Amino acid sequence: MKLLCLCATVCLFNQAVAFQSINGVKLQSATPPYNKPSPTCRTRPSRLGWKMVYTPEREAVKQAKLTKSIKTPDPIPEEGIRLATELMKTGRLYRYNSDSADTCMVSRCEKALAEYTGHKYCVALNSCGSAIFMSLKCVGAQPGDKVLSNAFTFTAVPSAIVHAGCEPVYVECTENYLMDPEHLAKMADETGAKYCMISHMRGKVADMDKIEQVCKDRGIVLLEDCAHSLGVYWRGEHTGHKGVMSCFSSQSYKMLNSGEGGFLLTDDDELAAKMILYAGAYEKLYHKHSLRPADEIFEEIKHEIPNYSMRMHGVTAAMIYPQISTLDERIEKYNRRYLDIVEPRLNAVRNIKVPKQLKEVSPVYDSVQFNVHGMSEEQLQKFIQAAGANGVPIEVFGAKSNARYFRNWRYTADSIPQFDHLPKTEEVIKWACDVRLPLMFQDEDFHTICDVIEDAMDKAMA
Ligand SMILES: Cc1ncc(COP(=O)(O)O)c(C=O)c1O
């Protein structure tokens, strides 16, 4: 009893100190103001600074519950709604039904995005999956060609490789979810693959210097899936510049939201002409693209390139256009919440570790991924169930039904024997959890998310 009283007094004292240092500034202090917690009483960062936690029998606290949907997407800005409505009123919805490139909404959108990422050319498409497919066509991949890609990514990536008639060759990931350059080299040497589609899954960027070197040494054409890396930089350069072409998405849960949509970008003149033609520019319609190479390039190849009719719809572009200029301010908002609240609070929860990005990366934290450790599969299930029951659906990448688990990509030719040769990825994604961090949520909501996760972990480990 005496020990308990002493413990509670120490904790209250600690909390008071934490409050003092926190008042009026940030919610999180760098280190808890105590030396060594006793085994029965310790503190954790919480919405109020540092909160007392009794273990193993925690003091009964009100159960945290998130009532907002974590699937809440960003709304279309008023300006996007206005531009879309204006366009619909004119009826000029067909992709080339504008007087010039300058007045074409899709073309304006392409220009704005290329300016943002620093690319010379951009074509807007109906999805990022189409961009991945088309990039392989542009670089000349033939049916049956092998394409190196991440074993840890979303099913849309190998699907697009298969769409192009090619065969994915999966590369292992590290515990930070990044493509492993050594395994890339091994798989390249074993298979002789001449293409690599690296996917910056959840905006996590692998060691691009090493990836680039592996590809250069072997004459492999590098392409980038930047569906999750808009606004993410490697050594101060926007992602998508190590590959000869890069693919972006504006599907609802990305940094640009148009429901569906994608972009293909490049600095190469010939690839630019090809992507414009594949997207659906026939006769002399390439003139209606603001970002385009010289006419001679088009005239030389235009009858060799089929028209896949994959260009973005005008109304889609109208919704996206005003979102591009607000990217940086939104990224700042996402990152502040992540660094001030989500990351430190989750790292303070037992059995949870939030992996860091490589130091060369300027990230965008529109979601959080963390690894759980020291628990059984049954405890993991309990943890997921408890969090879900209180409004925080946590996805485990390696869950049986998850579309990011490579064993669910059975459509990839020859893939089944590969599945048994990806032990590192399998072990990492089995314990890797994923939670969206919607822009529209307030700081308070992120604290609730962390409270729910912390409580769920306590329940699972009880
Ligand atoms: C990593 C990754 N790459 C590519 C895509 C394809 O994007 P889209 O839905 O625009 O085709 C997705 C889709 O979510 C994705 O998660």
The ligand as an ORCA input file, in Angstrom:
! r2SCAN-3c Opt
* xyz 0 1
  C       1.094      1.787    -54.427
  C       0.038      1.999    -55.462
  N       0.411      2.111    -56.743
  C      -0.497      2.302    -57.715
  C      -1.835      2.415    -57.438
  C      -2.800      2.613    -58.560
  O      -3.475      3.811    -58.437
  P      -4.879      4.039    -59.159
  O      -5.922      3.652    -58.182
  O      -4.887      5.501    -59.457
  O      -4.885      3.203    -60.382
  C      -2.265      2.331    -56.121
  C      -3.697      2.482    -55.785
  O      -4.108      2.765    -54.696
  C      -1.311      2.107    -55.102
  O      -1.683      1.972    -53.818
*
